Amino acid sequence: MNPLQKSLKQLIGGPLSTQKALLLLKNHPTLPLLLQANISLLRYEAKLTELQATRLQAGLSLLKLPLQPVSFQYLSSPQQVASVFADLSLLEHEQLWMVTVNRKKRVLRQQLLTQGVSDMTIVDPRQIYRMALVQNASAIVLIHNHPSGDPTPSKQDINITKRIAEIGTLLRIPLLDHVIIAQSGYASLAELGHLPPKPYHQGSSSPLACQNDPV
């Protein structure tokens, strides 16, 4: 029994929970597919009772809540960013976050931009910089995860990062870095040379409070 099947069995509970978990996984073999499915459809497919459907819906709803990374006060390094957002590596769907900073690289806000989107090319740079302008940011850092476990940036990751960086240069709100998180580690597009080198703040990296804003 794989971990997802075991979790579904525990969520469903009651008679025939093992068989019903298998029925759900037949048409929705991954967690992202389950999260996208309508609860009425899941109830019909697995012949769930009303109580079982309620338990399943509650459990899946919790998984849809955006992850809240540890807050931090100043940017200091790609390693620090990767550490703050390390829990993204546990997700089975992608999330894209933005950190905005002022001129001293003090963190203004950590904001979830998108989730459940596996194609970085649909990210709208105008939306990103509209938010940055509203927050009076002097620079931004992007962070997203690779559920595959491999943080190596794809060609799409690199292309959209360069496009966002070009707009940032025009607006004088540079993209300092784009950090990709995965179970096997992280990748910094700045460290890999895909972005012009810009210094991180070398001061405090203690996890002091700032504002987190999920979409």
C-alpha positions in Angstrom: 0.0 0.0 0.0 1.6 3.3 -1.1 1.5 6.4 1.2 -1.3 8.1 -0.8 -3.5 5.0 -0.7 -2.8 4.7 3.1 -3.7 8.3 3.7 -6.9 8.0 1.7 -7.9 4.9 3.6 -7.4 6.7 6.9 -9.4 9.8 5.7 -12.3 7.7 4.4 -12.5 5.3 7.3 -15.3 2.9 7.9 -16.2 -0.2 6.0 -14.4 -1.0 2.7 -12.1 2.0 3.1 -9.2 0.1 1.4 -11.3 -0.8 -1.6 -12.7 2.7 -1.8 -9.2 4.3 -1.7 -8.2 2.0 -4.6 -11.3 3.2 -6.6 -10.3 6.8 -6.1 -6.8 6.2 -7.2 -7.9 4.4 -10.3 -9.0 7.6 -11.9 -7.0 10.1 -9.8 -3.6 8.4 -9.2 -1.8 11.5 -7.9 -2.5 14.0 -5.1 -2.8 17.0 -7.6 -5.5 15.1 -9.6 -7.4 14.3 -6.4 -7.3 17.9 -5.3 -8.7 19.1 -8.6 -11.6 16.6 -8.6 -15.1 17.5 -7.6 -16.1 15.9 -4.3 -19.4 14.7 -5.8 -17.6 12.9 -8.5 -15.2 11.3 -6.0 -18.2 10.2 -3.9 -19.9 8.6 -6.9 -16.7 6.8 -8.1 -15.8 5.3 -4.8 -19.4 4.8 -3.5 -18.7 6.8 -0.4 -21.2 7.3 2.4 -22.1 10.9 3.3 -19.8 10.7 6.3 -16.9 9.3 4.3 -17.3 12.0 1.7 -17.4 14.7 4.4 -14.2 13.3 5.9 -12.5 13.1 2.6 -13.5 16.6 1.6 -12.2 18.1 4.9 -8.9 16.3 4.5 -8.4 17.4 0.9 -9.4 21.0 1.7 -6.6 21.2 4.3 -4.1 20.0 1.7 -5.2 22.9 -0.6 -4.2 25.5 2.0 -1.1 27.4 0.9 2.1 26.6 2.7 3.3 29.3 5.1 7.1 29.6 5.1 9.0 30.8 8.1 9.2 34.6 8.0 12.6 36.3 7.8 13.8 39.9 8.1 16.7 40.3 5.7 17.9 38.5 2.6 21.3 37.1 3.1 21.9 34.3 0.5 20.3 31.8 -1.8 20.9 29.1 0.9 18.9 31.2 3.4 16.0 31.5 0.9 16.1 27.8 0.2 16.1 27.1 4.0 13.1 29.4 4.6 11.1 27.8 1.8 12.4 24.2 2.4 8.9 22.8 3.0 7.9 23.5 -0.6 9.9 20.4 -1.4 7.2 18.3 0.4 4.4 19.4 -2.0 3.2 17.3 -4.9 2.0 20.4 -6.8 3.9 23.6 -7.7 3.8 26.9 -5.9 5.3 30.1 -7.0 6.2 32.7 -4.3 7.6 36.2 -4.4 9.6 38.0 -1.7 9.8 41.7 -2.0 12.5 43.8 -0.3 13.4 47.4 0.2 16.7 49.1 -0.7 18.4 47.6 2.4 17.2 44.2 1.4 14.8 44.1 4.3 11.9 41.8 3.6 8.6 43.6 3.0 6.4 40.7 2.2 6.3 37.0 1.2 3.4 36.4 -1.2 2.0 33.3 -2.9 1.5 34.0 -6.6 0.3 30.8 -8.1 -0.2 27.1 -7.1 -1.0 24.0 -8.9 0.5 25.4 -12.1 3.2 23.3 -13.7 4.0 25.6 -16.6 6.1 28.6 -15.7 5.4 30.2 -19.1 1.9 31.2 -18.1 3.2 33.4 -15.2 2.4 37.0 -16.0 5.4 39.3 -15.3 3.0 42.3 -15.3 1.1 40.8 -12.4 4.4 40.2 -10.5 5.6 43.8 -10.9 2.2 45.3 -10.3 2.3 43.8 -6.8 5.9 44.9 -6.4 5.1 48.5 -7.3 2.1 48.5 -4.9 4.4 47.3 -2.1 7.0 50.0 -3.0 9.6 47.2 -3.4 13.2 47.9 -4.5 13.9 44.3 -5.6 12.2 40.9 -5.7 13.1 37.2 -5.4 11.0 34.4 -6.9 10.8 30.9 -5.4 9.1 27.8 -6.8 9.3 24.1 -6.2 9.8 21.1 -8.5 7.6 18.2 -7.2 9.8 15.9 -9.4 12.5 16.2 -6.7 15.1 17.6 -9.1 15.8 21.4 -8.7 17.5 21.7 -12.1 15.9 24.6 -13.9 14.1 23.8 -17.1 14.5 25.8 -20.3 11.0 27.3 -19.5 12.2 28.3 -16.0 15.2 30.0 -17.5 13.4 31.8 -20.3 10.6 33.2 -18.1 13.1 34.2 -15.4 15.1 36.2 -18.0 11.9 37.8 -19.3 10.9 38.8 -15.8 14.4 40.2 -15.1 14.3 42.3 -18.3 11.0 43.9 -17.2 12.5 44.4 -13.7 15.5 46.2 -15.2 13.2 48.6 -17.1 11.2 49.3 -13.9 14.3 49.5 -11.8 13.0 46.7 -9.6 15.6 44.0 -10.2 14.9 40.3 -9.9 17.7 39.3 -7.5 17.2 35.6 -7.9 14.9 32.8 -8.7 15.4 29.9 -6.4 14.0 26.4 -7.2 13.3 24.1 -4.3 13.2 20.3 -4.5 13.7 17.2 -2.3 17.3 16.8 -3.5 18.3 20.4 -2.9 17.9 23.8 -4.5 19.1 25.7 -7.5 19.7 29.5 -7.7 19.4 30.9 -11.2 21.7 33.8 -10.0 24.4 31.4 -8.9 24.0 29.4 -12.1 24.7 32.6 -14.1 21.3 33.0 -15.6 20.8 36.4 -13.9 23.2 39.3 -13.5 25.0 39.1 -10.2 23.5 41.3 -7.5 24.5 41.1 -3.9 22.2 39.7 -1.2 22.1 41.5 2.1 24.9 40.2 4.4 23.3 41.1 7.6 20.9 39.3 9.9 19.1 36.3 8.7 17.1 35.6 11.8 13.5 34.4 11.3 11.8 37.6 12.5 8.3 38.4 11.5 7.2 39.9 8.2 3.9 39.7 6.4 2.8 36.5 4.6 0.2 36.9 2.0 -1.3 33.9 0.3 -3.5 34.5 -2.8 
